[in-house]
Amino acid sequence: MKTINSLVLVALFALPGAAQAGGGSGVKLDPVKIDLNDQKSLHRGARIFINYCVSCHSASFVRYSRIGKDLDIPEEVVKKQFLFAADRIGNPMMAVMPRADAKKWFGVAPPDLSLVARSRGPNWLYTYMRSFYLDSKAPSGWNNLLFPNVAMPHVFYEWQGHQRIVYRNTEHTQTDKGKDGKPVTKKVITQVFDKFELERPGTLSARDYDESMRDLVNFMVYLGEPAKLERYRIGAWVIGFLMLLLVFSYLLKREYWKDIH
């Protein structure tokens, strides 16, 4: 079931041109709190990514062993819970699905997700994962507010539930040229997004679902730059060293200048 659900994730990142169009939809992005020091969040996000994404997407810039080391996950746990698509812990995160099959099924091979959080941004990913709604006209039965006409079904619909989109009418004036060339002003009514309404609850509450998507995005941000964790760890020591060096530099300066003053 996980593999089947994971296969449809390709539609999110496999169509770069369409993704750019979705990114320019004018939808306000919801902010997400990214905290790479939150080990529990990174652990949960890693499990979601492994179970739902790696079946068709690679993250080849990162090795399983690196994830275990950075996130303080024992090697045996990594081997047992993460190595569905690899036989060695030192292997990079490669997709299970062959590229040839992916291109045949989806029209294009799924791209590597190592840097998607850096190229798209965490807020975009977080908003996208929470913006699916029912659409009977879409081939998959789902559409996305941020990424209109997306080919990807809602992989996490069991968690979030079924939500439908609600529009509201807005009225504005529009001036065009009439048949005689003179300006003609008329009222135009357009539909704009108002809100989502939940038709069928999922297995998670709205708060828990948002938290799960935050965990997933948090992990994907880590994938984009694993070395950032190491910089965070040594950063405090570096600042402490510089402060200590400042004290000694000041004392040395006083020693040099004491005869002058």
Secondary structure, 3 states (H helix, E strand, C coil): CHHHHHHCCHHHHCCHHHHHHHHCCCCCCCCCCCCCCCHHHHHHHHHHHHHHCCCCCCEEEEEHHHHHHHCCCCHHHHHHHCCCCCCCCCCEECCCCCHHHHHHHHCCCCCCCCCHHHHHCHHHHHHHHCCEEECCCCCCCEEECCCCCCCCCCCCHHHHEEEEEEEEEEEEEEEEECCCCCEEEEEEEEEEEEEEEEEEECCCCHHHHHHHHHHHHHHHHHHHCCHHHHHHHHHHHHHHHHHHHHHHHHHHHHHHHCCCC
